[in-house]
Amino acid sequence: MAKDDWRQFELREQIEMLETSGAPYREFLRVPTLSAGVYSLPTGAKDLQSPHDEDEVYFVVRGKGRVHIGGEERSVQAGSILYVRATSEHSFFEIEEDITLVVFFATGGPLEA
């Protein structure tokens, strides 16, 4: 097995690094076919993201709010898993409790150095 065949990440550590950074998003994995990161929005925040060129999956780790995807609205909470097709308009809103998500993008771009 090659050393790049797998990697392990601890969610708690990734969330701590995100919180320390002060940024809303922190990528922790990027390979040619996949990228992953943690994304956080505080209570009452506006989600200003625009559609992405890649399919993506969100896993809600904690928090509560609503999401708008392609003309539909849904409630989300810890444990919710969302699939969003590439180029679909989407945003989180009415965030009642700070939301932390793990985000997986279908294509990651160039291999990291």
C-alpha positions as CSV (number, residue, x, y, z in Angstrom):
1,M,0.0,0.0,0.0
2,A,1.4,3.4,-1.0
3,K,1.7,6.1,1.6
4,D,-0.9,8.2,-0.3
5,D,-3.4,5.4,-0.6
6,W,-5.3,6.7,2.5
7,R,-5.3,9.5,5.1
8,Q,-7.0,9.9,8.5
9,F,-8.5,13.0,9.8
10,E,-10.1,13.7,13.2
11,L,-13.2,15.8,13.0
12,R,-12.7,17.5,16.3
13,E,-9.2,18.6,15.3
14,Q,-10.5,19.9,11.9
15,I,-13.3,21.9,13.7
16,E,-10.8,23.3,16.2
17,M,-8.4,24.4,13.4
18,L,-11.4,26.0,11.6
19,E,-12.5,27.9,14.7
20,T,-8.9,29.1,15.4
21,S,-8.6,30.4,11.8
22,G,-11.6,32.7,12.1
23,A,-12.5,31.7,8.5
24,P,-15.9,30.1,7.6
25,Y,-14.3,27.3,5.6
26,R,-11.2,25.2,6.0
27,E,-10.2,22.6,3.4
28,F,-8.4,19.6,4.8
29,L,-8.2,17.3,1.8
30,R,-7.5,17.9,-1.9
31,V,-6.7,15.2,-4.4
32,P,-7.5,15.1,-8.2
33,T,-11.0,13.7,-7.8
34,L,-12.1,14.9,-4.3
35,S,-11.8,17.7,-1.8
36,A,-13.2,18.0,1.7
37,G,-13.4,20.7,4.3
38,V,-15.3,22.0,7.3
39,Y,-17.7,24.9,7.0
40,S,-19.3,26.9,9.8
41,L,-22.0,29.5,9.9
42,P,-22.9,31.2,13.2
43,T,-26.5,31.8,14.4
44,G,-28.1,34.5,12.2
45,A,-25.4,34.5,9.6
46,K,-25.9,35.0,5.9
47,D,-24.5,32.2,3.7
48,L,-23.0,34.1,0.7
49,Q,-21.7,31.1,-1.3
50,S,-22.5,30.9,-5.0
51,P,-23.0,27.7,-7.1
52,H,-20.0,25.4,-7.4
53,D,-18.7,23.7,-10.5
54,E,-18.7,20.3,-8.7
55,D,-21.3,18.1,-7.1
56,E,-21.1,18.3,-3.3
57,V,-22.3,16.6,-0.2
58,Y,-22.9,18.3,3.1
59,F,-23.0,16.5,6.4
60,V,-24.4,18.6,9.2
61,V,-22.3,17.9,12.3
62,R,-24.1,20.3,14.6
63,G,-26.5,23.1,14.5
64,K,-29.9,23.9,13.1
65,G,-31.3,26.0,10.3
66,R,-32.7,25.9,6.8
67,V,-31.3,25.4,3.3
68,H,-32.5,26.6,0.0
69,I,-31.6,24.4,-3.0
70,G,-32.9,24.9,-6.5
71,G,-36.2,26.4,-5.5
72,E,-36.9,24.1,-2.5
73,E,-36.4,24.8,1.2
74,R,-35.7,22.2,3.8
75,S,-34.9,22.2,7.5
76,V,-31.5,20.8,8.5
77,Q,-30.0,19.7,11.8
78,A,-27.2,17.6,13.2
79,G,-27.2,14.3,11.2
80,S,-28.7,15.8,8.0
81,I,-26.9,14.8,4.8
82,L,-27.5,16.9,1.6
83,Y,-26.5,16.3,-2.0
84,V,-26.2,19.4,-4.2
85,R,-25.7,19.0,-7.9
86,A,-23.0,21.1,-9.6
87,T,-24.1,24.6,-10.5
88,S,-27.3,24.4,-8.4
89,E,-28.2,27.6,-6.5
90,H,-28.0,26.8,-2.7
91,S,-27.6,28.6,0.6
92,F,-28.2,28.1,4.3
93,F,-30.5,30.6,6.0
94,E,-32.6,31.1,9.2
95,I,-29.7,29.6,11.2
96,E,-31.1,29.0,14.6
97,E,-28.0,27.3,16.1
98,D,-24.4,27.6,14.9
99,I,-24.0,25.2,12.0
100,T,-20.9,23.2,11.4
101,L,-20.8,21.0,8.2
102,V,-18.3,18.6,6.6
103,V,-18.3,19.3,2.9
104,F,-17.2,16.9,0.1
105,F,-16.7,18.2,-3.4
106,A,-16.7,15.6,-6.3
107,T,-13.5,17.0,-7.9
108,G,-10.7,18.4,-6.0
109,G,-8.5,20.0,-8.6
110,P,-4.7,19.6,-8.8
111,L,-2.9,17.2,-6.5
112,E,-1.5,19.0,-3.5
113,A,2.3,19.2,-3.2
